[in-house]
Amino acid sequence: MPANDLALLTSAAEAGGAIALRHWRQAPEAWEKAGGAGPVTVADIAVDRMLRAELLAARPDFGWLSEETEDNPAARLAADTVFIVDPIDGTRAFIAGEDGFAIALAVAHRGEITAAVIHLPARGETYAATADSPATLNGAPISASEAAHPEGARLLAPHQALDPQHWRTGVAPGFRRSFRTALAWRLCLVAAGRYDTALSFRPIWEWDLAAGDLIARQAGAVVTDRAGLRVRYNSPAGQAQGLVAAAPALHGPVMERLAGWPE
């Protein structure tokens, strides 16, 4: 049941947050992962190990997809239901001593996210949703904004999202752009109506996207890949092709302004 899974995810996320905070601002050991995959710290590994032990002990028949666990595609693709986990989303922010890092946990059943929690321990914020309940922040319902026009819309995205190649006329709309390192948090901020849209035009790992996808959708936002399609999770590649998350009246106008894939 999604509600039971949500309680499990919430407890695990809080425990993971406690581990992360013991390392935060303590100069944790950090190193770069192979293949330019970004930084990782001892805290990421410690949180991942705890989450895997606790979550799979509670749901031993679930599959597992995590940023910090070596993938076993055959095992997870054979499972109807899978945990999709980012032990610390926003590791660069974590290393810098900033508070915008999150533990992002989701359950995917046959490609659909059914329960999700995003916990920002340094901020004391927990976003959550199930497929049959509203999105919440610390237990209170949240909703996406009523923005309808790209011009002046509050955007969360890397600066590259405004490059001319991505826009049909060669000119990006007049967004008011900001950025947060953790993609999961960006989706939560769209869900809470604090920003109107979040964009990314690169392939995105499912662990960065899964939890925030459900939370934003249950808050009324529209969340698709770069082509305007709903993401199916626990895919063989474990990736989605970009992200367009926006207030319900804004998603269509943003899609209309986007160019096709660059050559």
Buried (B, 14 or more C-beta within 10 A) or exposed (E): EBEEBBBBBBBBBBBBBEBBEEBBEEEBEBEEEEEEEEEBBEBBBBBBBBBBEBBBEBBEEBBBBBBBBEEEBEEBBEBEBBBBBBBBBBBBBBBEEBBBBBBBBBBBBEEBBBBBBBBBBBEEBBBBBBBEBBBBBEEEEBBBBEBBEBEEBBBBBBEEBBEEEBBEEEEBBEBEBEEBBBBBBBBBBBBBBBBBBBBBBEBBBBBBBBBBBBBBBBBBBBBBBBEEEBBEBBBEEBBBBBBBBBBBBBBEBBBEBBEEEEE
